[in-house]
Amino acid sequence: MESVPAPVQILCRQCSAPLPVEQGTQFVICEYCGTTNHVDKGRTVLHYAVRSTVREGEAEAALRRWMAGNETVKGLDRQAKIAKPTFQHFPMWLIRVSQADKEVIYLEPAAALSVSELKQVTIPASDLEPYDHTMDPDAVEATVPYKAMLGWLGGEHSVKEQDIRELSLVHIPIYIFKYTLKDRQYTALVDAAAGRVFANIFPSKWEAPYLAIGAAAFIVYFIASLVPSGGYLIGAGAGLGLGVLIYAVAIVVLAVPIFTIAATISAKV
């Protein structure tokens, strides 16, 4: 089985001191001897990490705010039983490529991932710093091979290996939350750097009542829109005027029960 290429440490060509290579830079000045070093990042796997700034309690609070949002079922933040989260540094391939004279950044999980939405995480270059091996106890080992990542880039985005300008392995901090609702378990991830919540499957709002209301409102208003035409056929100009008046009153009268029903359902679903 193909292994993941080991991230390397870049050394100064003059004094061999380690260089703090930042994302997006091609020239690095050695802090010890002042030598300017050119770094070919397209042929080197750099290893970075994002520091955790969100505490466990803050992460759970972010999760509950998301649960109370518009996408989830009513009362999920109060009814869900949330277990103690697991903290880890999860590996992601971060690839900078040149396409059509523009720089594009792609993210791909470097290990098995149960919540694919994590690929939508944003990693500002300013948040990256060289990987610190004190993170090893919480770090997930990268298991997605380099060639598999290249295959994904080529198949999904038509990116060729020669287009890669910079390749990095980035460990991002996340909290993995397991929670249950009505004896069913769900998983959500919270970005421990920004507090953003990611989830694939969750108790979402039931859309059927809203679709039924929409269909009923369409039918009712369509019938009401025929009143002016009927008035014109019956009494020409005078009938048309009366029909328009009746239609205007009907719009206002019908809006009240439709809005009331929609508000009631929204409070319960």
C-alpha positions as CSV (number, residue, x, y, z in Angstrom):
1,M,0.0,0.0,0.0
2,E,1.3,3.4,-1.0
3,S,2.3,5.5,2.0
4,V,1.7,9.2,2.6
5,P,4.9,11.2,1.9
6,A,6.4,12.4,5.1
7,P,6.3,16.2,5.6
8,V,9.8,17.7,5.6
9,Q,11.6,20.4,7.4
10,I,13.1,23.1,5.2
11,L,16.7,24.0,6.1
12,C,18.7,27.1,5.3
13,R,21.2,26.4,2.4
14,Q,23.8,28.4,4.2
15,C,23.7,27.5,7.9
16,S,21.3,24.5,7.9
17,A,19.0,26.2,10.4
18,P,15.3,25.3,10.1
19,L,13.3,27.8,8.1
20,P,9.8,29.0,9.2
21,V,8.2,28.7,5.8
22,E,4.9,30.4,5.5
23,Q,2.0,29.7,3.1
24,G,2.2,31.5,-0.2
25,T,5.9,32.6,0.0
26,Q,8.6,31.4,-2.3
27,F,11.6,33.2,-0.6
28,V,12.4,32.8,3.1
29,I,15.1,34.8,5.0
30,C,17.0,32.7,7.6
31,E,16.5,34.1,11.1
32,Y,20.0,33.1,12.0
33,C,22.3,34.0,9.2
34,G,20.1,36.3,7.0
35,T,20.5,34.2,3.9
36,T,17.6,34.4,1.4
37,N,16.4,30.9,0.5
38,H,14.2,30.0,-2.5
39,V,11.8,27.2,-1.7
40,D,10.3,25.0,-4.4
41,K,7.1,24.1,-2.6
42,G,5.6,22.2,-5.6
43,R,8.0,19.4,-4.9
44,T,7.9,19.5,-1.1
45,V,5.2,18.5,1.4
46,L,5.1,21.2,4.1
47,H,3.5,20.4,7.5
48,Y,1.4,23.0,9.2
49,A,-1.1,23.2,12.0
50,V,-3.9,25.5,13.1
51,R,-4.0,26.4,16.8
52,S,-7.1,25.7,18.7
53,T,-8.7,28.9,20.1
54,V,-12.2,27.5,21.0
55,R,-12.6,25.8,24.3
56,E,-14.8,22.8,24.9
57,G,-17.6,24.8,26.5
58,E,-17.5,27.3,23.7
59,A,-17.7,24.6,21.1
60,E,-20.8,23.1,22.7
61,A,-22.4,26.5,22.9
62,A,-21.7,26.9,19.1
63,L,-23.3,23.5,18.5
64,R,-26.4,24.5,20.5
65,R,-26.7,27.8,18.5
66,W,-26.6,25.8,15.3
67,M,-29.2,23.3,16.7
68,A,-31.5,26.3,17.4
69,G,-31.1,27.6,13.9
70,N,-33.5,27.4,10.9
71,E,-32.1,24.2,9.4
72,T,-32.8,21.9,12.3
73,V,-36.0,20.5,13.8
74,K,-37.7,22.7,16.4
75,G,-36.3,22.3,19.9
76,L,-33.3,20.3,19.0
77,D,-31.0,22.4,21.1
78,R,-33.1,21.6,24.2
79,Q,-34.1,18.0,23.5
80,A,-30.8,16.6,22.2
81,K,-28.6,14.7,24.6
82,I,-25.0,15.7,23.8
83,A,-22.1,13.5,24.8
84,K,-18.7,14.7,25.8
85,P,-16.8,15.6,22.6
86,T,-13.6,14.1,21.3
87,F,-10.8,16.6,20.5
88,Q,-8.4,15.9,17.6
89,H,-6.2,17.5,15.1
90,F,-7.5,16.3,11.7
91,P,-5.2,16.2,8.6
92,M,-6.1,17.9,5.4
93,W,-4.3,18.2,2.1
94,L,-4.0,21.9,1.2
95,I,-3.1,22.3,-2.4
96,R,-2.3,25.6,-4.2
97,V,-2.5,25.3,-8.0
98,S,-2.2,27.6,-11.0
99,Q,-5.2,27.4,-13.3
100,A,-6.0,29.8,-16.1
101,D,-3.4,32.3,-14.7
102,K,-5.1,32.2,-11.3
103,E,-4.2,30.7,-8.0
104,V,-6.8,28.2,-6.7
105,I,-6.8,26.5,-3.3
106,Y,-8.2,23.0,-2.8
107,L,-8.8,21.1,0.4
108,E,-9.1,17.3,0.6
109,P,-9.2,15.1,3.8
110,A,-6.0,13.2,4.3
111,A,-7.7,10.6,6.4
112,A,-11.1,8.8,6.6
113,L,-13.8,11.3,7.4
114,S,-17.3,10.7,8.5
115,V,-18.5,14.3,8.0
116,S,-17.6,15.3,4.5
117,E,-18.8,18.8,5.1
118,L,-15.5,19.5,6.8
119,K,-14.1,20.1,3.3
120,Q,-15.8,23.4,3.4
121,V,-13.6,24.6,6.3
122,T,-11.6,27.8,5.6
123,I,-8.0,27.9,6.6
124,P,-6.6,31.5,6.4
125,A,-2.9,31.5,5.7
126,S,-2.4,33.8,8.7
127,D,-3.7,31.0,11.0
128,L,-1.0,28.5,9.8
129,E,2.1,27.8,11.8
130,P,4.7,25.0,11.6
131,Y,3.4,21.7,13.1
132,D,4.4,21.3,16.7
133,H,4.9,17.6,17.7
134,T,3.4,18.4,21.1
135,M,0.1,18.0,19.2
136,D,1.0,14.3,18.3
137,P,-1.3,12.8,21.1
138,D,-4.4,14.4,19.5
139,A,-3.3,14.2,15.9
140,V,-4.9,11.8,13.4
141,E,-2.4,10.1,11.1
142,A,-2.6,11.0,7.5
143,T,-3.6,7.9,5.5
144,V,-4.8,9.2,2.1
145,P,-1.8,8.7,-0.3
146,Y,-0.4,11.4,-2.5
147,K,-1.5,9.6,-5.7
148,A,-5.0,9.2,-4.4
149,M,-5.1,13.0,-3.7
150,L,-3.8,13.6,-7.2
151,G,-6.5,11.4,-8.7
152,W,-9.1,13.4,-6.9
153,L,-7.7,16.7,-8.1
154,G,-7.6,15.4,-11.7
155,G,-11.0,13.7,-11.7
156,E,-12.9,16.5,-9.9
157,H,-11.0,19.6,-11.0
158,S,-8.8,18.6,-14.0
159,V,-5.7,19.6,-12.1
160,K,-2.4,18.1,-13.3
161,E,0.6,17.4,-11.0
162,Q,2.7,20.1,-12.8
163,D,0.0,22.7,-11.9
164,I,0.7,22.3,-8.2
165,R,2.6,25.3,-6.8
166,E,2.4,24.3,-3.1
167,L,1.5,21.2,-1.3
168,S,0.9,21.1,2.5
169,L,-0.4,18.8,5.1
170,V,-2.4,20.8,7.6
171,H,-3.7,19.5,10.9
172,I,-6.8,21.4,11.9
173,P,-8.3,21.3,15.4
174,I,-11.9,19.9,15.7
175,Y,-14.3,18.7,18.3
176,I,-16.3,15.7,17.4
177,F,-19.8,15.7,19.1
178,K,-22.1,12.7,19.3
179,Y,-25.7,13.5,20.2
180,T,-29.0,11.6,20.3
181,L,-32.6,12.5,19.6
182,K,-35.4,10.0,19.9
183,D,-32.9,7.1,20.2
184,R,-31.1,8.1,17.0
185,Q,-27.5,9.2,17.1
186,Y,-26.0,11.9,15.0
187,T,-22.5,13.4,14.6
188,A,-21.4,17.0,14.2
189,L,-18.0,18.6,14.0
190,V,-17.0,22.0,15.5
191,D,-14.0,23.8,14.1
192,A,-11.9,24.6,17.2
193,A,-10.3,27.6,15.5
194,A,-13.4,29.4,14.3
195,G,-16.4,27.7,16.0
196,R,-18.1,26.7,12.8
197,V,-20.3,23.6,12.8
198,F,-20.3,20.9,10.2
199,A,-22.8,18.1,9.8
200,N,-23.9,15.8,7.0
201,I,-27.0,14.2,8.5
202,F,-29.0,15.9,11.2
203,P,-32.7,16.2,12.3
204,S,-33.8,18.8,9.8
205,K,-37.2,20.5,9.5
206,W,-39.9,18.5,7.8
207,E,-40.7,20.3,4.5
208,A,-44.0,18.6,3.7
209,P,-46.2,21.0,5.7
210,Y,-44.6,24.0,4.0
211,L,-45.0,22.5,0.6
212,A,-48.7,21.8,1.3
213,I,-49.2,25.4,2.4
214,G,-47.5,26.7,-0.7
215,A,-49.6,24.5,-2.9
216,A,-52.9,25.5,-1.2
217,A,-52.0,29.2,-1.4
218,F,-51.2,28.9,-5.1
219,I,-54.6,27.2,-5.8
220,V,-56.6,29.7,-3.7
221,Y,-54.9,32.8,-5.2
222,F,-55.2,31.3,-8.7
223,I,-59.0,30.9,-8.3
224,A,-59.2,34.4,-6.9
225,S,-57.3,35.8,-9.9
226,L,-60.1,34.6,-12.1
227,V,-62.7,36.9,-10.5
228,P,-61.8,40.0,-12.5
229,S,-62.1,38.0,-15.8
230,G,-65.5,36.6,-14.7
231,G,-66.7,40.0,-13.8
232,Y,-65.7,41.3,-17.2
233,L,-67.5,38.5,-19.0
234,I,-70.7,39.3,-17.0
235,G,-70.8,43.0,-16.9
236,A,-68.0,44.3,-19.3
237,G,-66.2,47.4,-17.8
238,A,-68.3,47.7,-14.7
239,G,-68.1,44.0,-14.0
240,L,-64.3,44.2,-14.4
241,G,-64.0,47.0,-11.9
242,L,-66.1,45.1,-9.4
243,G,-64.1,41.9,-10.0
244,V,-60.8,43.8,-9.4
245,L,-62.3,45.2,-6.1
246,I,-63.4,41.7,-5.0
247,Y,-60.0,40.3,-5.9
248,A,-58.1,42.9,-3.9
249,V,-60.3,42.3,-0.8
250,A,-59.9,38.5,-1.3
251,I,-56.1,38.8,-1.3
252,V,-56.1,40.5,2.1
253,V,-58.7,38.2,3.6
254,L,-57.0,35.0,2.4
255,A,-53.6,36.2,3.6
256,V,-54.6,36.1,7.2
257,P,-55.5,32.4,7.6
258,I,-52.5,31.3,5.4
259,F,-50.1,33.3,7.4
260,T,-51.6,32.0,10.7
261,I,-51.4,28.4,9.5
262,A,-47.8,28.8,8.4
263,A,-46.8,30.5,11.7
264,T,-48.4,27.7,13.7
265,I,-46.6,25.0,11.7
266,S,-43.3,26.8,12.0
267,A,-43.6,26.9,15.7
268,K,-44.2,23.1,15.9
269,V,-42.0,21.6,13.2
